[in-house]
Amino acid sequence: MADKGKVPQDVVAIFHASFHPTQGNVIDWSLKASDEFDLSHVEFSCLPSGLHLVEQDVVYFSKNGCQGVCIFRRRQTAEHGHRGFRLSSLGILLAKSARSRPWRHVPALTALIQKIYGSLEDRDALEPTEEDWEPARVFFEQRKVRRSDLSGAGDWAGWDAEFNSTDAEILKTNPALHLPHMLRILGPSSLTLYKHVLGRRRILIYTAPPVEAACILCHVAADMCLEDQIYGEGEDGLPDRPKAQSKDGIKVLGVVTLNDLDRLEQESQSSRGWIACTTDTIFLEKASCYDLLIDLTASGSNKATRPAFYMSKPIEPARTRQPTHRLSFVRFTWSDVKLWTELYRLMQLDCGHGSACCDPSSSSSMTKSKPNAISPWVDIWRVYEDVCVLCAGLWMGNWRATASSAYPPADENWGSIRLEGEDYLNVVRHDNRSPSTPYVRSVGMGIEGRPAGPSSDSGLQNRRTQRRTSGMSVWTYVLKNLNVDEDGQDADVAARKLERQIAITLSLLQAFHTNTSTILGQLLTFIPSSRPRSSSSPKPPLVLTPKDIMSFELGPLSTLDHRFVEWLADEYGDGVQVVVRKGWRDLMGLVVGFG
């Protein structure tokens, strides 16, 4: 499979989904390797809401445990009832394996859809005929499953083998190469994502179209802990680690829609965890469906220069139909500074793609100019400012001064000290509108299902300006230009550039792997002492003190770090429940040096 010219043979189905003006999303053509593969409702994942606002996109999704990818196109038409264009996607589903790689089919799938739609444009036709699907049949016959071992297409033998290929075009499609860009864009808060992935939590990414960058983020986030979650204890030659409940990595669901609410509930019942992305704003009000929300649309706003992170916390509803969870703003912990310093040092070695192209706070990153690099201590300094604001508010007794009508009231606010950012995700407040005024898009903003008319040039220019200053646009720009060589570069320069990207990615993955092994190795020192002698008797809970939390190189005062240890115990504790004591006596004992 590492030889150039060979194609992976792991495709189990190919299909074409389109939007019908009266029937909605439908599958109008498909081929399957076996009748047992069910394609029902896959059309909703391939045509998520809001995708009519973009010309083209790449959508990653999953269906019944199978990974898939589709190429979306918006074709202009004057046909009555279609509102100016047709929406369609050509997608494939891969067989289940330890390491599904749908991105390897993206270049060929893109060329295939261009060939099919190009033939329709030459004949000025709208509906494909059976002859038009002949290239898709050839594509499917070349890549469909023929052997139970998938001819090695789904094997996983470590990151060294992952990048050991003679085909540079295949290497460039690997999402793991975007790990340095993800760290630069998310900043130290990416370690909050790392803890949720290692703890096998439910992670949802909210994004605006296009969705390709958010789908890549799902795979990159899963790759941070893939080596540790797939390997068993001691299989990589490092010190033994506690035994995990699941032998698979965190599940990457890709794009999910409102049609997947029951599916998300079923996935949440397993201990494997999942990570997905969506364009449906209604998920912002369903905080009980996930544990961590990453809002990519918040990047570039007045209050933040990076995507916003929110943790879902349970609350006591006053009425039966009120929400049971709320979103609370979260950044990172002080214990992340050490690991982030090491990651930033490694990212500085990436001279080919410096931090300038990934700086979400710089609008000039879209140009050829070289802006100043963002300081690695900016986010840490902001947390220090938050602590100062909190201490000053307590010292002055200003318990209610910073509370405003922009934040909904809550009974658990023990003084309403407010730091920078929103504890509650407000989805109705825009610009200078009142918080109580609902925000409704008007005609020309995409809600009516057609692009803006020629008379809205000023509005189009404003939206272009907003896209240039948004972190999501910067990420999309980096995604599109990662594999684009400079003018005049020869093959040797491009090869050295790719080798440098692979070296930086492997170094970052090794840093995460070393940190994970250290934490799990420390957890192993506590687990055996709590196991009862008799296997039939119930296992007593393991009580940890703030001093024990410090032995993990975590923050003893951080609630997130306390939860992180409890998550690890749920996965690697062999049925032992961990309880972290957070009383004032324990904290005072830590300060004065008592155990």
N, C-alpha and C positions, 0 to 999 in steps of 0.2 A: 504493500500500500504506500510505501515511501517513494516508489519510483515514479518519475514524471511520465505522464501520459495515461496512467491507470485511473479509472473512476471508481469511487466507492459504490458498492452494490448493497445498499441497505434501505432502498426505497420500497415501501409497501403499498403506497397509493399516490396517485396524482389526480388533481381535480381542478375545476375552474368554477369559481364563485362569482356571482354578479348581483347587483342590486336591481330588482324589478320594481317599476313604479307602483304596481298594485299588489304584488306578492311579497315584497320585501327582499331580504337576502335569500338567495337560492343557489343550489349547486346544479349547473346546467350541463356539466360533462365530467366524467370521472373514469378512472381505471384503477383496479385493485388487484394486488397479488393473490388475494384470497377473499372469499365472500364474508369471512368472519370479521373483517375490519369494518367498523361502523364509522361512517362519515357524517352522521346526523348532527346538526347544530354547529359543525365546524365552520360554516359560512359566517357565523357571527364573530368569531375570533379573527377571521381574515378580513372582515370589513367593519372594524370598530367605529364607534361614533366619532364624528369630527374629521374623518379621513377625507371627506369630500372637499376639504379646504386646501389640500395639497395635490400636486400633479402626480407624484410617484412616491413609493415608500417600500420598505422591506419589513415584514411583520413576522416575528417569531411567536409560536404558540405551541400548545400541546393538546393531545387528545387521547384519553384512555391510557396514559403513561407513555405515549409515543411523542417524540419531539417532531415539530414541523416548522416549515418556513414557506412564505408565499411572497410573491412580487405583486405589488398593487400598482394599478395604472388608472388615471382618469382621462378618458377619451372624450373629446368634444364632439357634440352631435346636435343637429337641429331637429331631431325626431321629437314628435309631440309626446308630452308626458314625462320626458326624461330631464326636464329643467336645465337643459344646456349641455349635459355631459352624461357619460356612462361610467359607472364605478365597477371595477372587476379586479379579481386577483387570481393568479395561477399559483397553486401551492402543491406541496408534497408532504407526506408523512413518512417518518423513518421507523424502522423496527426498534424494539426495545433493546438496549444494550447498556453496558457500564458507562460508556462515554459516547453519547450521540453527538454528532457533529453536523447539524443542518447547514451551518455556514459554508461548508465545503461545496454545497450545491448551488449557492447563490449566484456566482458568475455564470454558470451554464444555464440556470433557470432564468436569469435576466436576459441572456441572449435568446433563449427560446421564446419568451413572451414578446420580445421585440420582433422576432421573425414572424410570429403568428399575426400580431397586430399590424405589422408592416404589409403583410399580404392582403389584409382587409382594406387598408388605406389605399393600396394600389388599385383595387377593384371598386373602391368607394362603396364597400359593403359594411353592414353593421353586425349581422349575425354570422359566426363562423359555421362553415359546413363541415361535413365529415372529412373532406380532403384537407381542410385547414388544420385539423387535429393530428394529421399524420406526423409532423415533427415531434409532437408531444408523445405519441406512441413510441417513436424511435428512442426518445429520451428515456422513457419508462423501461423499455426493454433493455437498454444498456445499464441501467442502475437499479433494477428491481432485485429483491432478495432471491438468491439462488442456493445459499448454504446457511445452515443453522448458526455457524460462527461468523456470518456476514463477511467472510473472507478477510477478517481482521479489521473491518471498518469501525467496529464498536469497541475494540480493545482499549484498555488503559494500562500503561506500563510506566507511568511517571511523566514528569514534565520534560525530562531530557529526551525521552522518546517522542513526546508530543511535538517537539520542534525539530526532530531529526528527520528532515525531509529534503529531497533534492528539488522539489517544486516550490519555487519562491511564491508563485501566485496562490498556492494553497496555504502557505504559511501566513501570508498577509491577511487572510480572511479569519484567522483565529481571534476570537474576542479577547483572549488573555493579553494580547499585545496592547490593549487599551487600559490595562491596569494602572500604568503611570498617569494617564490622563484622568482616570477616575479619581485617583488620590489627589491630584492637583485641583480638580474642580470641587470635590466635596470637602477638601481640607482635612483637619484633624477629626471632623465628624465622621469621616469614613471609618474610623475605628469603632464608633458606635454601631455602624452597619456590620463591621467585622464581628463584634460580640454577639449580635443578634443572629448572624449566620452560623457561628460556631455553636451557639446555644440552641440552634434549630427552632427559631421563632418564625412567626408569620410576618412576612415583609411585603408591603405593597408600595409601588412607585406610581405616583400620579404625574402624568405628563400631558402636554398638548401635542397635537400632530405636528410633524411626523413622529412615529413611534420607534423607528429603528434604533436610535441612540438609547432609549430607555430599555429596549429589549437586549441590547448589547450590555447595558449596565447589569441586568439580571444575571447574565451568564458570567460576567466578570466578578460580581459579588460572590457568586457560588464558587468560582475558581479560587478565591482566597483561602478557603478551607477544604477544597476538594481532596487534596492529598491526605489530609489527616482524617477526613470522614470516610474515605473509601478504604484506606489501609487499616488493618487490625493492629493490635497492640504489638509493638516491637518488630513489625515486619520490615521496617525501613532501616534497621540497624541502630536506631536511637534507643535510649532507655525505655523500658516498658511503660506503657500507659494503661489506664483503666479501660476495661472492655466496654464498647459502645453498644447501645441497643440496636442501632441501625447500621448496616454495612454499606449503605449507599449515601451519596452526597445529598445535600439539601435539594429538594425538588424545584426545578425551574419550570414554572407554568407558562411564562411568556405573557402575552396579552390576554386579559380576562375582561369580560363584560358583565352586564347585569344578568345575562343568561347563565352565568357561572356561579351564582350565589349558593345554590345547593352543593355545587361541586366544591367550593371553597370550604363549606361547612364539613364536608366529608374528609377533605384533605387535612383539616385542622384536628380531626380526631386521631390521626396518626402522630407518632413522635418524630417523624422525619423532618417536618418543617417545610416551608415553601417560600418562594419569592416570585412575584408577578408584577405586572405593570398594567395600567388602565388609563383610558381617556374619559371615563364616565365620572363626572363631578359628584354624582350621588354617593359615591363611595366615601367621600369626605364626611358624610353624615352617618356612615355605618362603621363607627370605630370599633365595634365589637367583632368585626370580621378579620382584624389583623392586629399585630402587636406593635409594628413600627410602620410609619408612613413617611415617605420621602417625597416632598412636593418640589418637583423640578421647575414648576412655573413660578415659584417664589424667588428664584435667582434673578438678581438684577433690580429688585425692588428698592424702595427707599430705606427699608429696615434691614435688609440683608443683602450680602453680595454673594452668597452661596445658596444652594438648595436648602430648604427648611426641613428639619427633622421633627417628627411628632411621635410620642409614645402614647399608646392607648392605655388608659387607666380606668378601672371600674369605679362607678359612683352609685350612690343610692338614689334611684329615681323617686321623685315625689309622687308621681302617678304611674299607673301601670304601662301606659303607652309612651312614656318618655324614654330617652336614650339611657342605656345602662353603662355606657362608656363615654369618656371624653378624651380629646386630644390635648396633650400637654407638650409644650415646646421643650426640646432637649438639644444640647450640643454635644459635648464630650466631657470626660472627667480628667482630673489632674494626673491620674495614673497613666493616661495615654500619651503624655508628653515625651516620655522616654522612648517608646516605640515610634512615635511620630518623628522624633529627631533622627532616628536611624533611617526611617523610610525617606525622609527629605534628603538626607545625605546621599542615598542611593539615587534618588531622582535627579539630583544635581549632575550626575554623571551622564545623563541623557542630553548630550549637546545637540543632537539632531532635532529634537522637539523640546525646547526649553519650556519653562513655566509660562512664558508670555502667551503662547498660543492656547493655553488652557486656563488662563486667568479669567474667570467669569465676570470680574468687576471692571475689566478693561474693554471699552468699545472699540479700541484701535487694534484689537487682536485680529480683526477681519482683514486688515490691510497688510502690506508688505513691510511696514515699519516695524521696528523692534522696541516695544515699550519696556519700561522698567519692570523687573521681576517683582512679584509680590513677596513680601517678607514672610518667612515661615512662622513668625511670632505674632502676626496680626490677630489670629483667632485666639491665641492664648492670652494676649493682652486684653481682648474684649471680655474674656471670662474673668480676668482680674478686675476689670472695671465693674462687672456685674457684682462681684463680691464686695467691692468698695461701696457700691450703691446700696446693697443690702445692709451692710454694717452701718452706713451713715443713716439709713432710714430707721434702723432699730435704735441707734444712739439718740437721735433727735426725737424719737417718739412719733414720727410722721407716718402713722399706720395707714391712713386713708388718703394721703395727699396725692399719691400717684395713681389712684384708682380713677377710672374714667368710664364714660358710658360706652366706650368702644369694646369693653370686655364684659361679657355677661356675668351676672353675679353667681357665686357658688358658696355653699355653706362651709367648705373646707378651707377657704382662704383665711388663714390665721392672722391677717393683718393687711392683706392686699398689697404687699410689697411687690412691685412689678419691675422686672428687668427688661432689657431690650428684647423685642420679639413678643409674639402672642402665645399665651398659654392655651387659648382656645382658638381653633382654626375658624376664622371668620371668612365666609365665602360670599357674603352679600355686600361687603363694603368696598367700593371702588372710587378712586379719585376723591372728590369732595362731597360725595353723596352721604346722606345720613345713614348711620348704621342700621336704622330700622327700615330703610327704604330698599325694597328688593331690586336686584339688578336684572334687567331684561334686555337682551340684545335686540336691536332694531333691525330693520331691513337693510341689507348690505353688509351685515356682519357675519353672515354664513348660516344663520338659523333657518333661513327660508330654503336652503338647499341649493343655492346657486352662487357663483362668484359675484363679487361686487361689480357694478356696472362701470362704464367708462367715465361717468360723471363724478365718481368718487376718487379722483386722483389724489386729492389732498389727504383723504383718509387712508388710502393705500400707502402714501408716502409716510404717514405717521406710523402705520403698522410696521413698515419696513424699518423705521428708526427704532421701534421697540424691539424688533427681532434682533437687531444688531447689538443691543445692549442687554439682552437676556442671556443667562447662563446656558439655557437649553440651546440657543442658537449657536453659542460658542462651541458647545459639545458636538452639535451636529456638524459644525464647520470642521472641527478636528477630525471627526469620524470620516468625513468625505475626503479630507486632505492627508490622511495618514499614509496612504499608499500612492500619493501623487508625487512624482519626482520633480525636482527643479529642472528648469530648462538647461540643457547642455550637460546633464548628468549622464555618464556612461554606465555600462552594466556593472563595472567594478565598484563605482561609488554607490550605486543603489544596493549592491550586495553587502557592502560594508555597513551601510545605513541600516539595513534589515538585521544584520548580525548584532549591531549595537542595541537595537530595540529588543531583540530576543534576550541579550545578556542582561539588560536592565530589568526586564520582566522576570527572568529567572532569579535575579538577586532579590527582588521584592517578594516573590513567592517564597523564597528560602527564609527571608526575615519573618514572614507570617508563620511559616512552618516551625521555625525555632521558638518563636514566642508561644505558639500553641502547645508544643511539646513541653515547654517549661511549666506552663500552667497545669496541663493534665498530669505531668509528673508530680507536681506538688499536691494535686488532688488525691493522687494515689497514696500519699503518706497519711491521709486522714481516713480514707475509706476502710482499710482493713481493720483499724482499731475499733470501728463501730459495728462490725459484723458479729452477731451472736455465735456462740459455739454450736448451738443446735440450729440446723437449717430449717426445721419445722416451726420454730418459734418466730414471732414477728420481729422484724428488725427495728431496734430503737432509733429514734431520730438522732442525727449528728448535729450537735450545737457548736457553732463557730462564733468566736469573739472577734471584735475589731482587730485584735492583734493577729489572729489567724488570717484575716483578710489581707493584712500587710505582708504575710509570707507569700502570697500570690503575686506580690508587687502590684496590688490594687489599692484603691483608696478606701480606707476604713470608714470615712464619712460619706461615701458616695452610695446613694441608693441604687444607682444603675449597676455598680460593681457588686453590690450585695445580690442583686437579682441575677447577675451574670454567673456568680458562683452557684446559686441555686439551680439555674438552668443547666450548668455542666453536671451537677449532681443528678439531675433528672435523667440525663443521657448516659453518664458514665458511672453513676453511683451504685449500680447493681441493686436497685430497689431501696437504697437508703435515702431517707428524706433529710435534707439539710436545712437547718434553721439558723439564721444569723441574728445574734442578739444585738439590739441597737439601743439599749437603755442608757440612761445618763451615767449609771454606775460603770458600765463597760467602757464608755467613752472617757470618763474621768480616770479609770484605771489605765487606759492607754496613754493618756497625757502624763500622768505621774509615774508611769513605768511599772505598774502592777499588772499581773496576768489576769 
